[in-house]
Amino acid sequence: MPTAPSTCCAGALEPEHETTVTTSGPADLGDIRRRLDLVDRQLMALLAERSRLVEEVIVYKRAHAMAVVDRAREDDMLEKIETVAVEEGLDPRIARQVLRAIIDAFTLLEVEHLGPDA
C-alpha cells in the first residue's frame, strides 16, 4: 500500500539541494550521504555563528554583573522551538532535545568565562 511522502525535513535544505525520489527507484545512498554531510557542515557554520553571539552575551553579562543561567529565557526558547519545528515539519521532541543540548553546551562556556556564581 503506498504511503504519503514524509515531510520530516521540509525546508531543511535550500531548493537547489533538494532531490526528488522518482518511481524508478530511490536516490543513490552516496548522494544522500553527501547531502547529509553538507547539512552537517551548515549546522557547524551556524553553531560557530551562535558561538560568536554567545561571546557577546558573555561580555554583556560580565559588564552588567548578570547571572549565567536565565531559566525563564531557556524555557521560552524551548517552547518557541517546538512551534518552529512543527512549522518546519520536524518532530518537536527532536528540536527540543537538540536545542537543550546546545543551550547546555554554551552555558558551560559561559560558566568557564564568568564563573558559576556570576
Rosetta constraint file for C-alpha pairs under 8 A:
AtomPair CA 7 CA 89 HARMONIC 5.62 0.50
AtomPair CA 7 CA 90 HARMONIC 7.77 0.50
AtomPair CA 8 CA 88 HARMONIC 7.87 0.50
AtomPair CA 8 CA 89 HARMONIC 4.97 0.50
AtomPair CA 8 CA 90 HARMONIC 5.01 0.50
AtomPair CA 8 CA 91 HARMONIC 7.16 0.50
AtomPair CA 9 CA 13 HARMONIC 7.99 0.50
AtomPair CA 9 CA 88 HARMONIC 7.12 0.50
AtomPair CA 9 CA 89 HARMONIC 6.06 0.50
AtomPair CA 9 CA 90 HARMONIC 6.11 0.50
AtomPair CA 10 CA 88 HARMONIC 5.79 0.50
AtomPair CA 10 CA 89 HARMONIC 5.68 0.50
AtomPair CA 10 CA 90 HARMONIC 7.71 0.50
AtomPair CA 11 CA 88 HARMONIC 6.18 0.50
AtomPair CA 12 CA 88 HARMONIC 7.72 0.50
AtomPair CA 13 CA 17 HARMONIC 6.02 0.50
AtomPair CA 13 CA 18 HARMONIC 6.37 0.50
AtomPair CA 13 CA 39 HARMONIC 7.41 0.50
AtomPair CA 14 CA 18 HARMONIC 6.83 0.50
AtomPair CA 17 CA 35 HARMONIC 7.44 0.50
AtomPair CA 21 CA 25 HARMONIC 6.85 0.50
AtomPair CA 21 CA 26 HARMONIC 5.44 0.50
AtomPair CA 21 CA 27 HARMONIC 5.92 0.50
AtomPair CA 22 CA 26 HARMONIC 6.79 0.50
AtomPair CA 27 CA 31 HARMONIC 7.07 0.50
AtomPair CA 27 CA 32 HARMONIC 6.95 0.50
AtomPair CA 28 CA 32 HARMONIC 6.40 0.50
AtomPair CA 29 CA 33 HARMONIC 6.11 0.50
AtomPair CA 30 CA 34 HARMONIC 6.19 0.50
AtomPair CA 31 CA 35 HARMONIC 6.30 0.50
AtomPair CA 32 CA 36 HARMONIC 6.22 0.50
AtomPair CA 33 CA 37 HARMONIC 6.11 0.50
AtomPair CA 34 CA 38 HARMONIC 6.29 0.50
AtomPair CA 35 CA 39 HARMONIC 6.31 0.50
AtomPair CA 36 CA 40 HARMONIC 6.15 0.50
AtomPair CA 37 CA 41 HARMONIC 6.17 0.50
AtomPair CA 38 CA 42 HARMONIC 6.26 0.50
AtomPair CA 39 CA 43 HARMONIC 6.16 0.50
AtomPair CA 40 CA 44 HARMONIC 6.30 0.50
AtomPair CA 41 CA 45 HARMONIC 6.34 0.50
AtomPair CA 42 CA 46 HARMONIC 6.27 0.50
AtomPair CA 43 CA 47 HARMONIC 6.15 0.50
AtomPair CA 44 CA 48 HARMONIC 6.10 0.50
AtomPair CA 45 CA 49 HARMONIC 6.29 0.50
AtomPair CA 46 CA 50 HARMONIC 6.14 0.50
AtomPair CA 47 CA 51 HARMONIC 6.05 0.50
AtomPair CA 48 CA 52 HARMONIC 6.42 0.50
AtomPair CA 49 CA 53 HARMONIC 6.46 0.50
AtomPair CA 50 CA 54 HARMONIC 6.14 0.50
AtomPair CA 51 CA 55 HARMONIC 6.28 0.50
AtomPair CA 51 CA 106 HARMONIC 7.47 0.50
AtomPair CA 52 CA 56 HARMONIC 6.67 0.50
AtomPair CA 53 CA 57 HARMONIC 6.40 0.50
AtomPair CA 54 CA 58 HARMONIC 6.15 0.50
AtomPair CA 54 CA 106 HARMONIC 7.32 0.50
AtomPair CA 54 CA 110 HARMONIC 7.85 0.50
AtomPair CA 55 CA 59 HARMONIC 6.39 0.50
AtomPair CA 56 CA 60 HARMONIC 6.24 0.50
AtomPair CA 57 CA 61 HARMONIC 5.99 0.50
AtomPair CA 58 CA 62 HARMONIC 5.99 0.50
AtomPair CA 58 CA 110 HARMONIC 6.25 0.50
AtomPair CA 58 CA 113 HARMONIC 7.31 0.50
AtomPair CA 58 CA 114 HARMONIC 7.23 0.50
AtomPair CA 59 CA 63 HARMONIC 6.18 0.50
AtomPair CA 60 CA 64 HARMONIC 6.19 0.50
AtomPair CA 61 CA 65 HARMONIC 5.64 0.50
AtomPair CA 61 CA 66 HARMONIC 4.75 0.50
AtomPair CA 61 CA 67 HARMONIC 7.08 0.50
AtomPair CA 61 CA 68 HARMONIC 7.44 0.50
AtomPair CA 62 CA 66 HARMONIC 6.52 0.50
AtomPair CA 62 CA 114 HARMONIC 6.74 0.50
AtomPair CA 62 CA 118 HARMONIC 7.90 0.50
AtomPair CA 65 CA 118 HARMONIC 6.67 0.50
AtomPair CA 66 CA 118 HARMONIC 6.16 0.50
AtomPair CA 67 CA 117 HARMONIC 7.01 0.50
AtomPair CA 67 CA 118 HARMONIC 4.63 0.50
AtomPair CA 68 CA 107 HARMONIC 7.12 0.50
AtomPair CA 68 CA 110 HARMONIC 6.38 0.50
AtomPair CA 68 CA 111 HARMONIC 6.56 0.50
AtomPair CA 68 CA 114 HARMONIC 7.21 0.50
AtomPair CA 68 CA 116 HARMONIC 7.21 0.50
AtomPair CA 68 CA 117 HARMONIC 7.63 0.50
AtomPair CA 68 CA 118 HARMONIC 5.74 0.50
AtomPair CA 69 CA 107 HARMONIC 7.19 0.50
AtomPair CA 70 CA 74 HARMONIC 6.36 0.50
AtomPair CA 71 CA 75 HARMONIC 6.01 0.50
AtomPair CA 72 CA 76 HARMONIC 6.16 0.50
AtomPair CA 73 CA 77 HARMONIC 6.15 0.50
AtomPair CA 74 CA 78 HARMONIC 6.19 0.50
AtomPair CA 74 CA 103 HARMONIC 7.65 0.50
AtomPair CA 75 CA 79 HARMONIC 6.16 0.50
AtomPair CA 76 CA 80 HARMONIC 6.15 0.50
AtomPair CA 77 CA 81 HARMONIC 6.10 0.50
AtomPair CA 78 CA 82 HARMONIC 6.53 0.50
AtomPair CA 78 CA 96 HARMONIC 5.80 0.50
AtomPair CA 78 CA 99 HARMONIC 6.97 0.50
AtomPair CA 78 CA 100 HARMONIC 7.31 0.50
AtomPair CA 79 CA 83 HARMONIC 6.97 0.50
AtomPair CA 80 CA 84 HARMONIC 6.41 0.50
AtomPair CA 81 CA 85 HARMONIC 5.95 0.50
AtomPair CA 81 CA 92 HARMONIC 7.45 0.50
AtomPair CA 81 CA 95 HARMONIC 6.44 0.50
AtomPair CA 81 CA 96 HARMONIC 6.55 0.50
AtomPair CA 81 CA 99 HARMONIC 7.80 0.50
AtomPair CA 82 CA 86 HARMONIC 6.31 0.50
AtomPair CA 82 CA 92 HARMONIC 4.68 0.50
AtomPair CA 82 CA 93 HARMONIC 7.42 0.50
AtomPair CA 82 CA 95 HARMONIC 6.40 0.50
AtomPair CA 82 CA 96 HARMONIC 6.33 0.50
AtomPair CA 83 CA 87 HARMONIC 6.31 0.50
AtomPair CA 83 CA 92 HARMONIC 7.41 0.50
AtomPair CA 84 CA 88 HARMONIC 6.19 0.50
AtomPair CA 85 CA 89 HARMONIC 6.10 0.50
AtomPair CA 85 CA 90 HARMONIC 4.80 0.50
AtomPair CA 85 CA 91 HARMONIC 6.37 0.50
AtomPair CA 85 CA 92 HARMONIC 5.22 0.50
AtomPair CA 85 CA 95 HARMONIC 6.18 0.50
AtomPair CA 86 CA 90 HARMONIC 5.60 0.50
AtomPair CA 86 CA 91 HARMONIC 6.56 0.50
AtomPair CA 86 CA 92 HARMONIC 6.12 0.50
AtomPair CA 90 CA 94 HARMONIC 7.39 0.50
AtomPair CA 90 CA 95 HARMONIC 7.24 0.50
AtomPair CA 91 CA 95 HARMONIC 6.76 0.50
AtomPair CA 92 CA 96 HARMONIC 6.02 0.50
AtomPair CA 93 CA 97 HARMONIC 6.08 0.50
AtomPair CA 94 CA 98 HARMONIC 6.07 0.50
AtomPair CA 95 CA 99 HARMONIC 6.05 0.50
AtomPair CA 96 CA 100 HARMONIC 5.95 0.50
AtomPair CA 97 CA 101 HARMONIC 6.27 0.50
AtomPair CA 98 CA 102 HARMONIC 6.26 0.50
AtomPair CA 99 CA 103 HARMONIC 6.04 0.50
AtomPair CA 100 CA 104 HARMONIC 6.11 0.50
AtomPair CA 101 CA 105 HARMONIC 6.10 0.50
AtomPair CA 102 CA 106 HARMONIC 6.21 0.50
AtomPair CA 103 CA 107 HARMONIC 5.95 0.50
AtomPair CA 104 CA 108 HARMONIC 6.37 0.50
AtomPair CA 105 CA 109 HARMONIC 6.81 0.50
AtomPair CA 106 CA 110 HARMONIC 6.35 0.50
AtomPair CA 107 CA 111 HARMONIC 6.18 0.50
AtomPair CA 108 CA 112 HARMONIC 6.23 0.50
AtomPair CA 109 CA 113 HARMONIC 6.40 0.50
AtomPair CA 110 CA 114 HARMONIC 5.79 0.50
AtomPair CA 110 CA 115 HARMONIC 7.49 0.50
AtomPair CA 111 CA 115 HARMONIC 4.62 0.50
AtomPair CA 111 CA 116 HARMONIC 5.14 0.50
AtomPair CA 111 CA 118 HARMONIC 7.85 0.50
AtomPair CA 112 CA 116 HARMONIC 7.72 0.50
AtomPair CA 114 CA 118 HARMONIC 5.73 0.50
